[in-house]
Amino acid sequence: ERLVESGGGLVQAGGFLKLSCVASGVVFDSFAMGWYRQTPGKERELVAAITNRGATNYADSVKGRFTISRDNFKNTVYLQMASLKPEDTAVYYCNANPPRAWWGWGQGTQVTVSS
């Protein structure tokens, strides 16, 4: 698989998780990257983005709680999630920003936040 996400799990509200995504077969440091999430019946949404030079941007719903970072030597992008809320429950995916159709999507990693 070109994109492999990991680090999800079950956590109580207010908790912390750190997600990782390893990309293979791409010139990783040429691409802006993003973390996306999807819940059943809803469109996949971009929650955090990082340019190839490290500038970041966040959806309003996660601003101040989530932090995106990248390690170009490891072809890896991270998402640190703090102060988690039940509404953060979703499957989380990474991809380029904007997504590249030819990359496909990984299996994602499930994040479940209990109240």
Buried (B, 14 or more C-beta within 10 A) or exposed (E): EBBBBBBBEEBEEEBEBBBBBBBEEBEBEEBBBBBBBBEEEEEBEBBBBBEBEEEEBBBEEBEEBBBBBBEBEEBBBBBBBBEBBEEBBBBBBBBBBEBEEEBEBBEBBEBBBEE
